[in-house]
Structures are given as structure tokens and as C-alpha cells.
């Protein structure tokens, strides 16, 4: 199963994205901050990242090994 990381601080929007993509087809991990996303990123690999560019702790794209906030 493909894994998707959704980084979105608006919970309803993040859940809507997951619902729209189909919960039976993909495994989703939702994070509301870059810090949460970095922790998830360190634990597992993702096939796709959907990133909100206006997060409370910044809007810098994630890269392995780079820390934010």
C-alpha cells in the first residue's frame, strides 16, 4: 500500500484530502506542523507528501536531515 504524508494545520481540510484520495487505496499519516512531519518522516518512508505552505511553524519544504523551528 502506498503511504502519503499530509501536512496540513486545518484538520478538516487534511481529512478531506485523505477522504478524497480514497482511504482504502492509500495509507495516510496526518501532521499539523513541520515538527510533527519531521518526526513522522524519520520513522518511515512516504511515497507522496502533500504540504500546506502556510503552516504555523514555517513553510519550508521538508528534506531528510534538515530541522525546522
mmJSON file of the N, C-alpha and C atoms, coordinates in Angstrom:
{"data_MODEL":{"atom_site":{
"group_PDB":["ATOM","ATOM","ATOM","ATOM","ATOM","ATOM","ATOM","ATOM","ATOM","ATOM","ATOM","ATOM","ATOM","ATOM","ATOM","ATOM","ATOM","ATOM","ATOM","ATOM","ATOM","ATOM","ATOM","ATOM","ATOM","ATOM","ATOM","ATOM","ATOM","ATOM","ATOM","ATOM","ATOM","ATOM","ATOM","ATOM","ATOM","ATOM","ATOM","ATOM","ATOM","ATOM","ATOM","ATOM","ATOM","ATOM","ATOM","ATOM","ATOM","ATOM","ATOM","ATOM","ATOM","ATOM","ATOM","ATOM","ATOM","ATOM","ATOM","ATOM","ATOM","ATOM","ATOM","ATOM","ATOM","ATOM","ATOM","ATOM","ATOM","ATOM","ATOM","ATOM","ATOM","ATOM","ATOM","ATOM","ATOM","ATOM","ATOM","ATOM","ATOM","ATOM","ATOM","ATOM","ATOM","ATOM","ATOM","ATOM","ATOM","ATOM","ATOM","ATOM","ATOM","ATOM","ATOM","ATOM","ATOM","ATOM","ATOM","ATOM","ATOM","ATOM","ATOM","ATOM","ATOM","ATOM","ATOM","ATOM","ATOM","ATOM","ATOM","ATOM","ATOM","ATOM","ATOM","ATOM","ATOM","ATOM","ATOM","ATOM","ATOM","ATOM","ATOM","ATOM","ATOM","ATOM","ATOM","ATOM","ATOM","ATOM","ATOM","ATOM","ATOM","ATOM","ATOM","ATOM","ATOM","ATOM","ATOM","ATOM","ATOM","ATOM","ATOM","ATOM","ATOM","ATOM","ATOM","ATOM","ATOM","ATOM","ATOM","ATOM","ATOM","ATOM","ATOM","ATOM","ATOM","ATOM","ATOM","ATOM","ATOM","ATOM","ATOM","ATOM","ATOM","ATOM","ATOM","ATOM","ATOM","ATOM","ATOM","ATOM","ATOM","ATOM","ATOM","ATOM","ATOM","ATOM","ATOM","ATOM","ATOM","ATOM","ATOM","ATOM","ATOM","ATOM","ATOM","ATOM","ATOM","ATOM","ATOM","ATOM","ATOM","ATOM","ATOM","ATOM","ATOM","ATOM","ATOM","ATOM","ATOM","ATOM","ATOM","ATOM","ATOM","ATOM","ATOM"],
"id":[1,2,3,4,5,6,7,8,9,10,11,12,13,14,15,16,17,18,19,20,21,22,23,24,25,26,27,28,29,30,31,32,33,34,35,36,37,38,39,40,41,42,43,44,45,46,47,48,49,50,51,52,53,54,55,56,57,58,59,60,61,62,63,64,65,66,67,68,69,70,71,72,73,74,75,76,77,78,79,80,81,82,83,84,85,86,87,88,89,90,91,92,93,94,95,96,97,98,99,100,101,102,103,104,105,106,107,108,109,110,111,112,113,114,115,116,117,118,119,120,121,122,123,124,125,126,127,128,129,130,131,132,133,134,135,136,137,138,139,140,141,142,143,144,145,146,147,148,149,150,151,152,153,154,155,156,157,158,159,160,161,162,163,164,165,166,167,168,169,170,171,172,173,174,175,176,177,178,179,180,181,182,183,184,185,186,187,188,189,190,191,192,193,194,195,196,197,198,199,200,201,202,203,204,205,206,207],
"type_symbol":["N","C","C","N","C","C","N","C","C","N","C","C","N","C","C","N","C","C","N","C","C","N","C","C","N","C","C","N","C","C","N","C","C","N","C","C","N","C","C","N","C","C","N","C","C","N","C","C","N","C","C","N","C","C","N","C","C","N","C","C","N","C","C","N","C","C","N","C","C","N","C","C","N","C","C","N","C","C","N","C","C","N","C","C","N","C","C","N","C","C","N","C","C","N","C","C","N","C","C","N","C","C","N","C","C","N","C","C","N","C","C","N","C","C","N","C","C","N","C","C","N","C","C","N","C","C","N","C","C","N","C","C","N","C","C","N","C","C","N","C","C","N","C","C","N","C","C","N","C","C","N","C","C","N","C","C","N","C","C","N","C","C","N","C","C","N","C","C","N","C","C","N","C","C","N","C","C","N","C","C","N","C","C","N","C","C","N","C","C","N","C","C","N","C","C","N","C","C","N","C","C","N","C","C","N","C","C"],
"label_atom_id":["N","CA","C","N","CA","C","N","CA","C","N","CA","C","N","CA","C","N","CA","C","N","CA","C","N","CA","C","N","CA","C","N","CA","C","N","CA","C","N","CA","C","N","CA","C","N","CA","C","N","CA","C","N","CA","C","N","CA","C","N","CA","C","N","CA","C","N","CA","C","N","CA","C","N","CA","C","N","CA","C","N","CA","C","N","CA","C","N","CA","C","N","CA","C","N","CA","C","N","CA","C","N","CA","C","N","CA","C","N","CA","C","N","CA","C","N","CA","C","N","CA","C","N","CA","C","N","CA","C","N","CA","C","N","CA","C","N","CA","C","N","CA","C","N","CA","C","N","CA","C","N","CA","C","N","CA","C","N","CA","C","N","CA","C","N","CA","C","N","CA","C","N","CA","C","N","CA","C","N","CA","C","N","CA","C","N","CA","C","N","CA","C","N","CA","C","N","CA","C","N","CA","C","N","CA","C","N","CA","C","N","CA","C","N","CA","C","N","CA","C","N","CA","C","N","CA","C","N","CA","C","N","CA","C","N","CA","C","N","CA","C"],
"label_alt_id":[null,null,null,null,null,null,null,null,null,null,null,null,null,null,null,null,null,null,null,null,null,null,null,null,null,null,null,null,null,null,null,null,null,null,null,null,null,null,null,null,null,null,null,null,null,null,null,null,null,null,null,null,null,null,null,null,null,null,null,null,null,null,null,null,null,null,null,null,null,null,null,null,null,null,null,null,null,null,null,null,null,null,null,null,null,null,null,null,null,null,null,null,null,null,null,null,null,null,null,null,null,null,null,null,null,null,null,null,null,null,null,null,null,null,null,null,null,null,null,null,null,null,null,null,null,null,null,null,null,null,null,null,null,null,null,null,null,null,null,null,null,null,null,null,null,null,null,null,null,null,null,null,null,null,null,null,null,null,null,null,null,null,null,null,null,null,null,null,null,null,null,null,null,null,null,null,null,null,null,null,null,null,null,null,null,null,null,null,null,null,null,null,null,null,null,null,null,null,null,null,null,null,null,null,null,null,null],
"label_comp_id":["UNK","UNK","UNK","UNK","UNK","UNK","UNK","UNK","UNK","UNK","UNK","UNK","UNK","UNK","UNK","UNK","UNK","UNK","UNK","UNK","UNK","UNK","UNK","UNK","UNK","UNK","UNK","UNK","UNK","UNK","UNK","UNK","UNK","UNK","UNK","UNK","UNK","UNK","UNK","UNK","UNK","UNK","UNK","UNK","UNK","UNK","UNK","UNK","UNK","UNK","UNK","UNK","UNK","UNK","UNK","UNK","UNK","UNK","UNK","UNK","UNK","UNK","UNK","UNK","UNK","UNK","UNK","UNK","UNK","UNK","UNK","UNK","UNK","UNK","UNK","UNK","UNK","UNK","UNK","UNK","UNK","UNK","UNK","UNK","UNK","UNK","UNK","UNK","UNK","UNK","UNK","UNK","UNK","UNK","UNK","UNK","UNK","UNK","UNK","UNK","UNK","UNK","UNK","UNK","UNK","UNK","UNK","UNK","UNK","UNK","UNK","UNK","UNK","UNK","UNK","UNK","UNK","UNK","UNK","UNK","UNK","UNK","UNK","UNK","UNK","UNK","UNK","UNK","UNK","UNK","UNK","UNK","UNK","UNK","UNK","UNK","UNK","UNK","UNK","UNK","UNK","UNK","UNK","UNK","UNK","UNK","UNK","UNK","UNK","UNK","UNK","UNK","UNK","UNK","UNK","UNK","UNK","UNK","UNK","UNK","UNK","UNK","UNK","UNK","UNK","UNK","UNK","UNK","UNK","UNK","UNK","UNK","UNK","UNK","UNK","UNK","UNK","UNK","UNK","UNK","UNK","UNK","UNK","UNK","UNK","UNK","UNK","UNK","UNK","UNK","UNK","UNK","UNK","UNK","UNK","UNK","UNK","UNK","UNK","UNK","UNK","UNK","UNK","UNK","UNK","UNK","UNK"],
"label_asym_id":["A","A","A","A","A","A","A","A","A","A","A","A","A","A","A","A","A","A","A","A","A","A","A","A","A","A","A","A","A","A","A","A","A","A","A","A","A","A","A","A","A","A","A","A","A","A","A","A","A","A","A","A","A","A","A","A","A","A","A","A","A","A","A","A","A","A","A","A","A","A","A","A","A","A","A","A","A","A","A","A","A","A","A","A","A","A","A","A","A","A","A","A","A","A","A","A","A","A","A","A","A","A","A","A","A","A","A","A","A","A","A","A","A","A","A","A","A","A","A","A","A","A","A","A","A","A","A","A","A","A","A","A","A","A","A","A","A","A","A","A","A","A","A","A","A","A","A","A","A","A","A","A","A","A","A","A","A","A","A","A","A","A","A","A","A","A","A","A","A","A","A","A","A","A","A","A","A","A","A","A","A","A","A","A","A","A","A","A","A","A","A","A","A","A","A","A","A","A","A","A","A","A","A","A","A","A","A"],
"label_entity_id":["1","1","1","1","1","1","1","1","1","1","1","1","1","1","1","1","1","1","1","1","1","1","1","1","1","1","1","1","1","1","1","1","1","1","1","1","1","1","1","1","1","1","1","1","1","1","1","1","1","1","1","1","1","1","1","1","1","1","1","1","1","1","1","1","1","1","1","1","1","1","1","1","1","1","1","1","1","1","1","1","1","1","1","1","1","1","1","1","1","1","1","1","1","1","1","1","1","1","1","1","1","1","1","1","1","1","1","1","1","1","1","1","1","1","1","1","1","1","1","1","1","1","1","1","1","1","1","1","1","1","1","1","1","1","1","1","1","1","1","1","1","1","1","1","1","1","1","1","1","1","1","1","1","1","1","1","1","1","1","1","1","1","1","1","1","1","1","1","1","1","1","1","1","1","1","1","1","1","1","1","1","1","1","1","1","1","1","1","1","1","1","1","1","1","1","1","1","1","1","1","1","1","1","1","1","1","1"],
"label_seq_id":[1,1,1,2,2,2,3,3,3,4,4,4,5,5,5,6,6,6,7,7,7,8,8,8,9,9,9,10,10,10,11,11,11,12,12,12,13,13,13,14,14,14,15,15,15,16,16,16,17,17,17,18,18,18,19,19,19,20,20,20,21,21,21,22,22,22,23,23,23,24,24,24,25,25,25,26,26,26,27,27,27,28,28,28,29,29,29,30,30,30,31,31,31,32,32,32,33,33,33,34,34,34,35,35,35,36,36,36,37,37,37,38,38,38,39,39,39,40,40,40,41,41,41,42,42,42,43,43,43,44,44,44,45,45,45,46,46,46,47,47,47,48,48,48,49,49,49,50,50,50,51,51,51,52,52,52,53,53,53,54,54,54,55,55,55,56,56,56,57,57,57,58,58,58,59,59,59,60,60,60,61,61,61,62,62,62,63,63,63,64,64,64,65,65,65,66,66,66,67,67,67,68,68,68,69,69,69],
"pdbx_PDB_ins_code":[null,null,null,null,null,null,null,null,null,null,null,null,null,null,null,null,null,null,null,null,null,null,null,null,null,null,null,null,null,null,null,null,null,null,null,null,null,null,null,null,null,null,null,null,null,null,null,null,null,null,null,null,null,null,null,null,null,null,null,null,null,null,null,null,null,null,null,null,null,null,null,null,null,null,null,null,null,null,null,null,null,null,null,null,null,null,null,null,null,null,null,null,null,null,null,null,null,null,null,null,null,null,null,null,null,null,null,null,null,null,null,null,null,null,null,null,null,null,null,null,null,null,null,null,null,null,null,null,null,null,null,null,null,null,null,null,null,null,null,null,null,null,null,null,null,null,null,null,null,null,null,null,null,null,null,null,null,null,null,null,null,null,null,null,null,null,null,null,null,null,null,null,null,null,null,null,null,null,null,null,null,null,null,null,null,null,null,null,null,null,null,null,null,null,null,null,null,null,null,null,null,null,null,null,null,null,null],
"Cartn_x":[0.833,0.0,0.887,0.549,1.306,1.037,2.09,1.974,2.039,1.097,1.025,1.103,1.978,2.104,1.376,0.352,-0.395,-0.005,0.577,0.992,0.073,-0.907,-1.96,-2.462,-2.398,-2.818,-4.334,-5.062,-6.525,-6.998,-7.424,-7.776,-8.841,-9.892,-10.977,-10.468,-9.601,-9.051,-8.162,-7.316,-6.457,-7.254,-8.315,-9.167,-9.91,-10.312,-10.989,-10.087,-8.815,-7.853,-7.731,-7.57,-7.449,-8.716,-9.863,-11.13,-11.277,-10.897,-11.0,-10.088,-8.934,-7.995,-8.373,-9.182,-9.635,-8.862,-9.5,-8.823,-8.519,-9.144,-8.869,-7.678,-7.256,-6.187,-4.825,-4.802,-3.562,-3.571,-2.371,-2.212,-1.778,-2.519,-2.239,-1.652,-0.727,-0.244,-0.503,-1.222,-1.524,-0.723,-0.138,0.596,0.109,0.136,-0.339,0.79,2.039,3.19,4.375,5.359,6.574,7.301,7.288,7.964,7.352,6.028,5.367,5.719,5.755,6.058,7.486,8.417,9.806,9.925,9.187,9.219,8.648,7.57,6.979,7.936,8.576,9.493,10.676,11.145,12.281,11.919,10.653,10.217,9.879,9.459,9.061,9.217,9.205,9.316,7.917,7.768,6.483,6.64,5.582,5.569,5.178,4.441,3.969,3.819,4.186,3.983,3.112,2.021,1.157,1.394,1.924,2.391,1.636,1.039,0.45,1.618,1.61,2.724,2.586,1.518,1.32,1.081,2.07,1.965,2.363,1.88,2.203,3.709,4.451,5.882,6.765,6.216,7.023,6.438,7.088,6.598,7.747,8.786,9.952,9.715,9.922,9.749,10.658,10.185,10.939,12.048,13.138,14.224,14.791,15.086,15.665,16.898,16.996,18.163,18.142,17.121,17.034,15.981,16.344,15.429,14.808,13.557,12.834,12.297,12.215,11.558,12.048],
"Cartn_y":[-1.172,0.0,1.248,2.216,3.47,4.316,5.017,5.854,7.331,8.105,9.534,10.3,11.301,12.191,13.484,13.821,15.063,16.013,17.148,18.151,19.353,19.461,20.48,20.827,22.115,22.508,22.621,22.639,22.648,21.193,20.699,19.282,18.844,19.648,19.282,19.184,20.098,20.063,18.836,18.541,17.364,16.072,15.978,14.795,14.726,15.892,15.936,15.48,15.855,15.418,13.9,13.341,11.887,11.188,11.714,11.128,11.187,12.315,12.473,11.536,11.223,10.323,8.858,8.576,7.191,6.48,6.25,5.651,4.176,3.494,2.071,1.842,2.884,2.758,3.135,4.068,4.606,4.554,4.57,4.706,6.14,6.852,8.259,8.474,9.431,9.965,11.46,11.996,13.422,14.114,15.258,16.084,17.519,18.251,19.629,20.651,20.208,21.113,20.466,21.286,20.741,19.834,20.212,19.394,17.99,17.899,16.59,15.815,16.514,15.868,15.327,16.088,15.623,14.355,14.305,13.113,11.906,12.117,11.025,10.599,11.574,11.332,10.475,10.72,9.959,8.503,8.237,6.884,6.012,6.633,5.833,6.618,5.885,6.495,6.712,7.774,8.089,8.137,7.743,7.787,9.162,9.914,11.244,12.102,13.391,14.356,15.479,15.772,16.903,17.937,19.106,20.103,21.416,21.851,23.181,24.166,25.217,26.166,27.264,27.281,28.302,27.653,26.925,26.243,27.176,26.932,27.799,27.884,26.807,26.819,26.937,27.441,27.697,27.098,27.381,26.87,26.364,25.88,25.362,23.899,23.511,22.095,21.193,20.011,19.038,18.4,18.153,17.362,16.521,15.264,14.418,15.05,15.056,15.567,17.064,17.79,19.229,19.504,20.262,20.567,21.953,22.083,23.347,23.684,25.002,25.523,24.911],
"Cartn_z":[0.0,0.0,0.0,-0.813,-0.896,0.343,0.811,2.004,1.612,2.155,1.871,3.185,3.225,4.372,4.031,4.824,4.636,5.752,5.384,6.361,6.162,7.044,6.916,8.31,8.69,10.03,10.184,9.104,9.155,9.135,10.294,10.437,9.43,9.256,8.336,6.901,6.497,5.144,4.951,5.936,5.85,5.748,6.542,6.481,5.151,4.633,3.336,2.202,2.268,1.252,1.281,2.481,2.622,2.123,2.479,2.059,0.538,-0.041,-1.489,-2.265,-1.697,-2.368,-2.197,-1.222,-1.024,0.056,1.176,2.323,2.156,1.21,1.004,0.084,-0.616,-1.591,-1.027,-0.077,0.467,1.987,2.552,3.998,4.264,5.116,5.365,6.745,6.805,8.066,7.993,9.0,9.013,10.099,9.737,10.688,10.548,11.665,11.634,11.698,11.912,11.953,11.238,10.885,10.277,11.263,12.537,13.547,13.606,13.634,13.63,12.368,11.236,9.964,9.945,10.496,10.551,11.393,12.493,13.34,12.598,11.871,11.077,9.978,9.32,8.209,8.666,9.893,10.423,10.707,10.967,11.33,10.124,9.018,7.86,6.563,5.468,4.135,3.57,2.785,2.164,0.653,-0.036,-1.5,-2.008,-1.19,-1.583,-0.343,-0.46,0.613,0.07,0.779,0.442,1.535,1.151,2.115,1.987,3.098,3.204,3.305,2.514,2.519,3.568,4.345,5.379,6.732,7.211,8.497,9.634,10.844,11.98,12.283,12.02,12.333,11.097,10.006,8.815,7.565,6.462,5.182,4.314,4.965,4.254,3.907,2.661,2.305,3.136,3.418,4.21,3.399,4.057,3.494,4.607,4.333,5.388,5.988,7.314,7.995,8.252,7.789,7.996,9.059,10.091,11.192,11.012,11.441,11.368,12.751,13.059,14.266,15.503],
"occupancy":[1.0,1.0,1.0,1.0,1.0,1.0,1.0,1.0,1.0,1.0,1.0,1.0,1.0,1.0,1.0,1.0,1.0,1.0,1.0,1.0,1.0,1.0,1.0,1.0,1.0,1.0,1.0,1.0,1.0,1.0,1.0,1.0,1.0,1.0,1.0,1.0,1.0,1.0,1.0,1.0,1.0,1.0,1.0,1.0,1.0,1.0,1.0,1.0,1.0,1.0,1.0,1.0,1.0,1.0,1.0,1.0,1.0,1.0,1.0,1.0,1.0,1.0,1.0,1.0,1.0,1.0,1.0,1.0,1.0,1.0,1.0,1.0,1.0,1.0,1.0,1.0,1.0,1.0,1.0,1.0,1.0,1.0,1.0,1.0,1.0,1.0,1.0,1.0,1.0,1.0,1.0,1.0,1.0,1.0,1.0,1.0,1.0,1.0,1.0,1.0,1.0,1.0,1.0,1.0,1.0,1.0,1.0,1.0,1.0,1.0,1.0,1.0,1.0,1.0,1.0,1.0,1.0,1.0,1.0,1.0,1.0,1.0,1.0,1.0,1.0,1.0,1.0,1.0,1.0,1.0,1.0,1.0,1.0,1.0,1.0,1.0,1.0,1.0,1.0,1.0,1.0,1.0,1.0,1.0,1.0,1.0,1.0,1.0,1.0,1.0,1.0,1.0,1.0,1.0,1.0,1.0,1.0,1.0,1.0,1.0,1.0,1.0,1.0,1.0,1.0,1.0,1.0,1.0,1.0,1.0,1.0,1.0,1.0,1.0,1.0,1.0,1.0,1.0,1.0,1.0,1.0,1.0,1.0,1.0,1.0,1.0,1.0,1.0,1.0,1.0,1.0,1.0,1.0,1.0,1.0,1.0,1.0,1.0,1.0,1.0,1.0,1.0,1.0,1.0,1.0,1.0,1.0],
"B_iso_or_equiv":[0.0,0.0,0.0,0.0,0.0,0.0,0.0,0.0,0.0,0.0,0.0,0.0,0.0,0.0,0.0,0.0,0.0,0.0,0.0,0.0,0.0,0.0,0.0,0.0,0.0,0.0,0.0,0.0,0.0,0.0,0.0,0.0,0.0,0.0,0.0,0.0,0.0,0.0,0.0,0.0,0.0,0.0,0.0,0.0,0.0,0.0,0.0,0.0,0.0,0.0,0.0,0.0,0.0,0.0,0.0,0.0,0.0,0.0,0.0,0.0,0.0,0.0,0.0,0.0,0.0,0.0,0.0,0.0,0.0,0.0,0.0,0.0,0.0,0.0,0.0,0.0,0.0,0.0,0.0,0.0,0.0,0.0,0.0,0.0,0.0,0.0,0.0,0.0,0.0,0.0,0.0,0.0,0.0,0.0,0.0,0.0,0.0,0.0,0.0,0.0,0.0,0.0,0.0,0.0,0.0,0.0,0.0,0.0,0.0,0.0,0.0,0.0,0.0,0.0,0.0,0.0,0.0,0.0,0.0,0.0,0.0,0.0,0.0,0.0,0.0,0.0,0.0,0.0,0.0,0.0,0.0,0.0,0.0,0.0,0.0,0.0,0.0,0.0,0.0,0.0,0.0,0.0,0.0,0.0,0.0,0.0,0.0,0.0,0.0,0.0,0.0,0.0,0.0,0.0,0.0,0.0,0.0,0.0,0.0,0.0,0.0,0.0,0.0,0.0,0.0,0.0,0.0,0.0,0.0,0.0,0.0,0.0,0.0,0.0,0.0,0.0,0.0,0.0,0.0,0.0,0.0,0.0,0.0,0.0,0.0,0.0,0.0,0.0,0.0,0.0,0.0,0.0,0.0,0.0,0.0,0.0,0.0,0.0,0.0,0.0,0.0,0.0,0.0,0.0,0.0,0.0,0.0],
"pdbx_formal_charge":[null,null,null,null,null,null,null,null,null,null,null,null,null,null,null,null,null,null,null,null,null,null,null,null,null,null,null,null,null,null,null,null,null,null,null,null,null,null,null,null,null,null,null,null,null,null,null,null,null,null,null,null,null,null,null,null,null,null,null,null,null,null,null,null,null,null,null,null,null,null,null,null,null,null,null,null,null,null,null,null,null,null,null,null,null,null,null,null,null,null,null,null,null,null,null,null,null,null,null,null,null,null,null,null,null,null,null,null,null,null,null,null,null,null,null,null,null,null,null,null,null,null,null,null,null,null,null,null,null,null,null,null,null,null,null,null,null,null,null,null,null,null,null,null,null,null,null,null,null,null,null,null,null,null,null,null,null,null,null,null,null,null,null,null,null,null,null,null,null,null,null,null,null,null,null,null,null,null,null,null,null,null,null,null,null,null,null,null,null,null,null,null,null,null,null,null,null,null,null,null,null,null,null,null,null,null,null],
"auth_seq_id":[1,1,1,2,2,2,3,3,3,4,4,4,5,5,5,6,6,6,7,7,7,8,8,8,9,9,9,10,10,10,11,11,11,12,12,12,13,13,13,14,14,14,15,15,15,16,16,16,17,17,17,18,18,18,19,19,19,20,20,20,21,21,21,22,22,22,23,23,23,24,24,24,25,25,25,26,26,26,27,27,27,28,28,28,29,29,29,30,30,30,31,31,31,32,32,32,33,33,33,34,34,34,35,35,35,36,36,36,37,37,37,38,38,38,39,39,39,40,40,40,41,41,41,42,42,42,43,43,43,44,44,44,45,45,45,46,46,46,47,47,47,48,48,48,49,49,49,50,50,50,51,51,51,52,52,52,53,53,53,54,54,54,55,55,55,56,56,56,57,57,57,58,58,58,59,59,59,60,60,60,61,61,61,62,62,62,63,63,63,64,64,64,65,65,65,66,66,66,67,67,67,68,68,68,69,69,69],
"auth_comp_id":["UNK","UNK","UNK","UNK","UNK","UNK","UNK","UNK","UNK","UNK","UNK","UNK","UNK","UNK","UNK","UNK","UNK","UNK","UNK","UNK","UNK","UNK","UNK","UNK","UNK","UNK","UNK","UNK","UNK","UNK","UNK","UNK","UNK","UNK","UNK","UNK","UNK","UNK","UNK","UNK","UNK","UNK","UNK","UNK","UNK","UNK","UNK","UNK","UNK","UNK","UNK","UNK","UNK","UNK","UNK","UNK","UNK","UNK","UNK","UNK","UNK","UNK","UNK","UNK","UNK","UNK","UNK","UNK","UNK","UNK","UNK","UNK","UNK","UNK","UNK","UNK","UNK","UNK","UNK","UNK","UNK","UNK","UNK","UNK","UNK","UNK","UNK","UNK","UNK","UNK","UNK","UNK","UNK","UNK","UNK","UNK","UNK","UNK","UNK","UNK","UNK","UNK","UNK","UNK","UNK","UNK","UNK","UNK","UNK","UNK","UNK","UNK","UNK","UNK","UNK","UNK","UNK","UNK","UNK","UNK","UNK","UNK","UNK","UNK","UNK","UNK","UNK","UNK","UNK","UNK","UNK","UNK","UNK","UNK","UNK","UNK","UNK","UNK","UNK","UNK","UNK","UNK","UNK","UNK","UNK","UNK","UNK","UNK","UNK","UNK","UNK","UNK","UNK","UNK","UNK","UNK","UNK","UNK","UNK","UNK","UNK","UNK","UNK","UNK","UNK","UNK","UNK","UNK","UNK","UNK","UNK","UNK","UNK","UNK","UNK","UNK","UNK","UNK","UNK","UNK","UNK","UNK","UNK","UNK","UNK","UNK","UNK","UNK","UNK","UNK","UNK","UNK","UNK","UNK","UNK","UNK","UNK","UNK","UNK","UNK","UNK","UNK","UNK","UNK","UNK","UNK","UNK"],
"auth_asym_id":["A","A","A","A","A","A","A","A","A","A","A","A","A","A","A","A","A","A","A","A","A","A","A","A","A","A","A","A","A","A","A","A","A","A","A","A","A","A","A","A","A","A","A","A","A","A","A","A","A","A","A","A","A","A","A","A","A","A","A","A","A","A","A","A","A","A","A","A","A","A","A","A","A","A","A","A","A","A","A","A","A","A","A","A","A","A","A","A","A","A","A","A","A","A","A","A","A","A","A","A","A","A","A","A","A","A","A","A","A","A","A","A","A","A","A","A","A","A","A","A","A","A","A","A","A","A","A","A","A","A","A","A","A","A","A","A","A","A","A","A","A","A","A","A","A","A","A","A","A","A","A","A","A","A","A","A","A","A","A","A","A","A","A","A","A","A","A","A","A","A","A","A","A","A","A","A","A","A","A","A","A","A","A","A","A","A","A","A","A","A","A","A","A","A","A","A","A","A","A","A","A","A","A","A","A","A","A"],
"auth_atom_id":["N","CA","C","N","CA","C","N","CA","C","N","CA","C","N","CA","C","N","CA","C","N","CA","C","N","CA","C","N","CA","C","N","CA","C","N","CA","C","N","CA","C","N","CA","C","N","CA","C","N","CA","C","N","CA","C","N","CA","C","N","CA","C","N","CA","C","N","CA","C","N","CA","C","N","CA","C","N","CA","C","N","CA","C","N","CA","C","N","CA","C","N","CA","C","N","CA","C","N","CA","C","N","CA","C","N","CA","C","N","CA","C","N","CA","C","N","CA","C","N","CA","C","N","CA","C","N","CA","C","N","CA","C","N","CA","C","N","CA","C","N","CA","C","N","CA","C","N","CA","C","N","CA","C","N","CA","C","N","CA","C","N","CA","C","N","CA","C","N","CA","C","N","CA","C","N","CA","C","N","CA","C","N","CA","C","N","CA","C","N","CA","C","N","CA","C","N","CA","C","N","CA","C","N","CA","C","N","CA","C","N","CA","C","N","CA","C","N","CA","C","N","CA","C","N","CA","C","N","CA","C","N","CA","C","N","CA","C","N","CA","C"],
"pdbx_PDB_model_num":[1,1,1,1,1,1,1,1,1,1,1,1,1,1,1,1,1,1,1,1,1,1,1,1,1,1,1,1,1,1,1,1,1,1,1,1,1,1,1,1,1,1,1,1,1,1,1,1,1,1,1,1,1,1,1,1,1,1,1,1,1,1,1,1,1,1,1,1,1,1,1,1,1,1,1,1,1,1,1,1,1,1,1,1,1,1,1,1,1,1,1,1,1,1,1,1,1,1,1,1,1,1,1,1,1,1,1,1,1,1,1,1,1,1,1,1,1,1,1,1,1,1,1,1,1,1,1,1,1,1,1,1,1,1,1,1,1,1,1,1,1,1,1,1,1,1,1,1,1,1,1,1,1,1,1,1,1,1,1,1,1,1,1,1,1,1,1,1,1,1,1,1,1,1,1,1,1,1,1,1,1,1,1,1,1,1,1,1,1,1,1,1,1,1,1,1,1,1,1,1,1,1,1,1,1,1,1]
}}}
